[in-house]
Each structure stands twice: as C-alpha cells, then as structure tokens.
Amino acid sequence: MHTSRLFVSLAGLTLLLAACSKSEAPATAQPDQPAALPTQAPGQPQGATAESIKPLTQKKFGQPVTETKTTALTDLTKEPAKFAEQTVRTEGVVSAVCKSMGCWMEIADTTGKAHIKMAGHSFFVPRESSGHRAVIQGKVLAPEGGDKGVCGADDGCGQGGSAKLAQVNIEATGIEFID
C-alpha cells in the first residue's frame, strides 16, 4: 500500500516537472477566453477586459525605473540599432510571458513589439501578467545579423533557438506594471 502511494506521488511529481520545463506555443484563444475581434490585425495586442486579467499583487520588479524620458516603442522598432547598448524606458501591453518562470516577456502596441529578458535572471515577472500595461527600463541589445530577432538556446522560448521573436530585444533592469 505504501509503495503504491509513493509510486503515484513520484509519477505526479514527474509529470508536473515535465510540464514546467516545456515551452508553450504562443497563446491562442481558449474556450473560456474571449476571441480576438475580427477587426484586429495579427500581431497587435489584444484588448483585455476586466474579467480576463488577473490583478497583480506586486507591481514593481527588479531595480526601480529611474529613467524619466520615455522612448516610444515605435522609435525602438524602426531603428533598433540606433538605440543599441543604450538604457531606455519604454512601455506597452504585455502580449506574451514565459510560462515556465516569467524570465522573459513581450510588450506590444499598435506599432510593434519588443522582447524583454530579465537581466541575468535576477528577477521574474508574474506568468499571468499578459494584458497588463508595463513600463520597462533596460538596455537595448544590438540586433543580430540584421535578423528580426531570434530566440537564443538559453531563452526558454523555443526549440534550439528557432522561434521568431520581436525585432527589438531589451535586457530589463526594472519593470513596473501601471494598471
């Protein structure tokens, strides 16, 4: 009797750990979530309703956001090389989050999106932060080889770095949710 309980417990734990280690595909509409409006262009942040967004208990992560000048996401996406290695402050709606640890997220607005990594995994954002508006402070990473951004093998966002991401990559030192 004791052996079978132990076996069931270990099997459950193994399944749980396996589920946490796998990356998830981009979110698609679930039966219990409202579908995107037909007038919405692909790749744009979806409008969130109060029922679909969980309130966040913590609003600030990492170091305080001290930059006072906000750089529009539009400017960053048009000329990412111009801002390479600079510390910027920008904002947008969270459109995707790492479902394993919250170690990366994407923000978007109607003009583009940016992939945000948490500096050295020194902090993480809530995995349920999609749909919330965030202010990000961090260093813009230099574009790699003129590509529009590709996952690295250590990002936890794809199989061996094959998943396409945003054109702009930022290593965040601080994030504040403002809704």
C-alpha positions as a Markdown table, in Angstrom:
| # | Residue | x | y | z |
|---|---|---|---|---|
| 1 | Met | 0.0 | 0.0 | 0.0 |
| 2 | His | 2.8 | 2.4 | 1.0 |
| 3 | Thr | 4.8 | 1.6 | -2.2 |
| 4 | Ser | 1.8 | 2.3 | -4.5 |
| 5 | Arg | 1.2 | 5.7 | -2.8 |
| 6 | Leu | 4.9 | 6.5 | -3.3 |
| 7 | Phe | 4.8 | 5.5 | -6.9 |
| 8 | Val | 1.7 | 7.6 | -7.6 |
| 9 | Ser | 3.3 | 10.6 | -5.8 |
| 10 | Leu | 6.5 | 10.3 | -7.8 |
| 11 | Ala | 4.6 | 9.9 | -11.1 |
| 12 | Gly | 2.6 | 13.0 | -10.4 |
| 13 | Leu | 5.7 | 15.0 | -9.5 |
| 14 | Thr | 7.5 | 13.8 | -12.7 |
| 15 | Leu | 4.5 | 14.9 | -14.8 |
| 16 | Leu | 4.4 | 18.3 | -13.0 |
| 17 | Leu | 8.1 | 18.9 | -13.6 |
| 18 | Ala | 7.9 | 17.8 | -17.2 |
| 19 | Ala | 5.1 | 20.3 | -17.8 |
| 20 | Cys | 7.0 | 23.1 | -16.2 |
| 21 | Ser | 10.1 | 22.5 | -18.3 |
| 22 | Lys | 8.4 | 22.7 | -21.7 |
| 23 | Ser | 7.9 | 26.0 | -23.5 |
| 24 | Glu | 4.5 | 26.9 | -24.6 |
| 25 | Ala | 3.5 | 27.9 | -28.1 |
| 26 | Pro | 2.1 | 31.4 | -28.5 |
| 27 | Ala | -1.2 | 31.8 | -26.8 |
| 28 | Thr | -4.3 | 31.1 | -28.8 |
| 29 | Ala | -7.9 | 31.7 | -27.9 |
| 30 | Gln | -9.2 | 29.2 | -25.3 |
| 31 | Pro | -12.8 | 28.2 | -25.0 |
| 32 | Asp | -13.1 | 30.1 | -21.7 |
| 33 | Gln | -11.4 | 33.3 | -23.0 |
| 34 | Pro | -12.9 | 35.8 | -25.4 |
| 35 | Ala | -11.7 | 35.5 | -29.0 |
| 36 | Ala | -9.9 | 38.4 | -30.7 |
| 37 | Leu | -12.0 | 40.9 | -32.5 |
| 38 | Pro | -12.1 | 40.3 | -36.3 |
| 39 | Thr | -11.0 | 43.9 | -37.0 |
| 40 | Gln | -7.8 | 43.4 | -35.1 |
| 41 | Ala | -4.6 | 43.0 | -37.2 |
| 42 | Pro | -2.4 | 40.0 | -36.4 |
| 43 | Gly | 0.5 | 40.7 | -34.0 |
| 44 | Gln | -1.2 | 43.6 | -32.3 |
| 45 | Pro | -2.0 | 43.4 | -28.6 |
| 46 | Gln | -5.5 | 42.2 | -27.8 |
| 47 | Gly | -7.8 | 44.4 | -25.9 |
| 48 | Ala | -8.3 | 42.9 | -22.5 |
| 49 | Thr | -11.4 | 43.0 | -20.4 |
| 50 | Ala | -11.5 | 43.3 | -16.6 |
| 51 | Glu | -12.7 | 39.7 | -16.4 |
| 52 | Ser | -9.8 | 38.2 | -18.4 |
| 53 | Ile | -6.9 | 40.0 | -16.5 |
| 54 | Lys | -6.0 | 38.9 | -13.0 |
| 55 | Pro | -4.9 | 41.8 | -10.8 |
| 56 | Leu | -1.3 | 41.6 | -9.9 |
| 57 | Thr | -0.4 | 41.7 | -6.2 |
| 58 | Gln | 3.1 | 43.0 | -6.9 |
| 59 | Lys | 3.6 | 45.9 | -9.4 |
| 60 | Lys | 7.4 | 46.5 | -9.3 |
| 61 | Phe | 10.2 | 44.0 | -10.2 |
| 62 | Gly | 13.9 | 44.4 | -10.4 |
| 63 | Gln | 15.5 | 47.7 | -9.8 |
| 64 | Pro | 13.5 | 50.9 | -9.7 |
| 65 | Val | 12.7 | 52.6 | -13.0 |
| 66 | Thr | 14.6 | 55.8 | -12.8 |
| 67 | Glu | 14.7 | 57.0 | -16.5 |
| 68 | Thr | 12.4 | 59.9 | -16.9 |
| 69 | Lys | 12.3 | 60.1 | -20.7 |
| 70 | Thr | 10.1 | 57.5 | -22.3 |
| 71 | Thr | 11.3 | 56.2 | -25.7 |
| 72 | Ala | 8.3 | 55.2 | -27.8 |
| 73 | Leu | 8.1 | 51.6 | -28.9 |
| 74 | Thr | 7.6 | 52.9 | -32.4 |
| 75 | Asp | 11.1 | 54.6 | -32.3 |
| 76 | Leu | 12.7 | 51.4 | -31.0 |
| 77 | Thr | 11.2 | 49.2 | -33.6 |
| 78 | Lys | 12.0 | 51.5 | -36.5 |
| 79 | Glu | 15.7 | 51.9 | -35.6 |
| 80 | Pro | 16.8 | 49.3 | -33.1 |
| 81 | Ala | 20.5 | 49.7 | -34.0 |
| 82 | Lys | 20.3 | 53.4 | -33.1 |
| 83 | Phe | 19.4 | 52.6 | -29.5 |
| 84 | Ala | 21.8 | 49.6 | -29.2 |
| 85 | Glu | 23.6 | 49.3 | -25.8 |
| 86 | Gln | 21.6 | 52.3 | -24.5 |
| 87 | Thr | 19.5 | 52.3 | -21.4 |
| 88 | Val | 15.9 | 53.2 | -22.3 |
| 89 | Arg | 12.5 | 53.5 | -20.7 |
| 90 | Thr | 9.6 | 52.3 | -22.9 |
| 91 | Glu | 6.1 | 50.9 | -22.3 |
| 92 | Gly | 3.5 | 48.7 | -23.8 |
| 93 | Val | 0.9 | 46.0 | -23.1 |
| 94 | Val | 2.3 | 42.6 | -22.2 |
| 95 | Ser | 1.5 | 40.3 | -25.1 |
| 96 | Ala | 3.4 | 37.1 | -24.0 |
| 97 | Val | 5.2 | 35.8 | -20.9 |
| 98 | Cys | 7.5 | 32.8 | -20.3 |
| 99 | Lys | 5.1 | 30.3 | -18.8 |
| 100 | Ser | 7.9 | 28.4 | -17.0 |
| 101 | Met | 9.4 | 31.1 | -14.8 |
| 102 | Gly | 8.5 | 34.6 | -16.0 |
| 103 | Cys | 12.0 | 35.1 | -17.2 |
| 104 | Trp | 11.0 | 36.9 | -20.5 |
| 105 | Met | 8.0 | 38.7 | -21.8 |
| 106 | Glu | 7.0 | 40.6 | -24.9 |
| 107 | Ile | 5.3 | 44.0 | -24.9 |
| 108 | Ala | 3.5 | 45.5 | -27.8 |
| 109 | Asp | 1.4 | 48.4 | -29.1 |
| 110 | Thr | -0.1 | 49.1 | -32.4 |
| 111 | Thr | 3.3 | 49.9 | -33.9 |
| 112 | Gly | 5.4 | 47.0 | -32.9 |
| 113 | Lys | 6.7 | 44.8 | -30.2 |
| 114 | Ala | 9.8 | 44.2 | -28.1 |
| 115 | His | 11.2 | 41.0 | -26.5 |
| 116 | Ile | 12.2 | 41.7 | -22.8 |
| 117 | Lys | 14.6 | 39.5 | -20.9 |
| 118 | Met | 15.1 | 39.9 | -17.2 |
| 119 | Ala | 18.7 | 40.9 | -16.6 |
| 120 | Gly | 20.7 | 37.8 | -15.8 |
| 121 | His | 17.6 | 36.1 | -14.5 |
| 122 | Ser | 17.9 | 38.4 | -11.4 |
| 123 | Phe | 14.1 | 38.8 | -11.2 |
| 124 | Phe | 11.0 | 37.4 | -12.8 |
| 125 | Val | 7.6 | 38.8 | -13.7 |
| 126 | Pro | 4.3 | 37.0 | -12.9 |
| 127 | Arg | 3.4 | 34.4 | -15.5 |
| 128 | Glu | -0.2 | 35.8 | -15.5 |
| 129 | Ser | 0.9 | 39.4 | -16.5 |
| 130 | Ser | -0.3 | 39.2 | -20.1 |
| 131 | Gly | -2.7 | 42.0 | -20.8 |
| 132 | His | -1.2 | 44.4 | -18.2 |
| 133 | Arg | 0.4 | 47.6 | -19.2 |
| 134 | Ala | 4.1 | 47.8 | -18.2 |
| 135 | Val | 6.9 | 50.3 | -18.1 |
| 136 | Ile | 10.3 | 48.8 | -18.8 |
| 137 | Gln | 13.8 | 50.2 | -18.2 |
| 138 | Gly | 16.7 | 48.3 | -19.7 |
| 139 | Lys | 19.5 | 48.1 | -22.2 |
| 140 | Val | 18.6 | 47.7 | -25.8 |
| 141 | Leu | 20.6 | 44.7 | -27.2 |
| 142 | Ala | 22.3 | 45.1 | -30.6 |
| 143 | Pro | 20.4 | 43.5 | -33.4 |
| 144 | Glu | 22.0 | 40.2 | -34.5 |
| 145 | Gly | 23.0 | 40.0 | -38.2 |
| 146 | Gly | 20.1 | 42.2 | -39.4 |
| 147 | Asp | 17.6 | 39.5 | -38.5 |
| 148 | Lys | 14.3 | 40.5 | -36.9 |
| 149 | Gly | 15.3 | 38.7 | -33.7 |
| 150 | Val | 15.6 | 35.0 | -32.9 |
| 151 | Cys | 15.4 | 33.1 | -29.6 |
| 152 | Gly | 18.7 | 32.1 | -28.1 |
| 153 | Ala | 19.0 | 28.5 | -26.9 |
| 154 | Asp | 19.1 | 29.7 | -23.3 |
| 155 | Asp | 15.9 | 31.9 | -23.6 |
| 156 | Gly | 13.5 | 29.0 | -22.9 |
| 157 | Cys | 11.3 | 30.3 | -25.7 |
| 158 | Gly | 11.8 | 27.7 | -28.4 |
| 159 | Gln | 13.4 | 24.6 | -29.6 |
| 160 | Gly | 17.1 | 25.3 | -30.1 |
| 161 | Gly | 16.6 | 29.0 | -31.0 |
| 162 | Ser | 14.2 | 28.5 | -33.9 |
| 163 | Ala | 11.3 | 30.6 | -32.7 |
| 164 | Lys | 10.9 | 34.1 | -34.2 |
| 165 | Leu | 10.6 | 37.0 | -31.8 |
| 166 | Ala | 10.2 | 40.7 | -31.8 |
| 167 | Gln | 12.6 | 43.0 | -33.7 |
| 168 | Val | 13.8 | 44.7 | -30.6 |
| 169 | Asn | 15.4 | 42.9 | -27.7 |
| 170 | Ile | 15.8 | 44.6 | -24.3 |
| 171 | Glu | 17.5 | 43.3 | -21.2 |
| 172 | Ala | 15.4 | 44.8 | -18.4 |
| 173 | Thr | 16.8 | 46.0 | -15.1 |
| 174 | Gly | 13.4 | 47.2 | -13.8 |
| 175 | Ile | 9.7 | 46.7 | -14.7 |
| 176 | Glu | 6.6 | 48.4 | -13.3 |
| 177 | Phe | 3.1 | 47.5 | -14.1 |
| 178 | Ile | 1.0 | 50.6 | -14.3 |
| 179 | Asp | -2.6 | 49.3 | -14.4 |
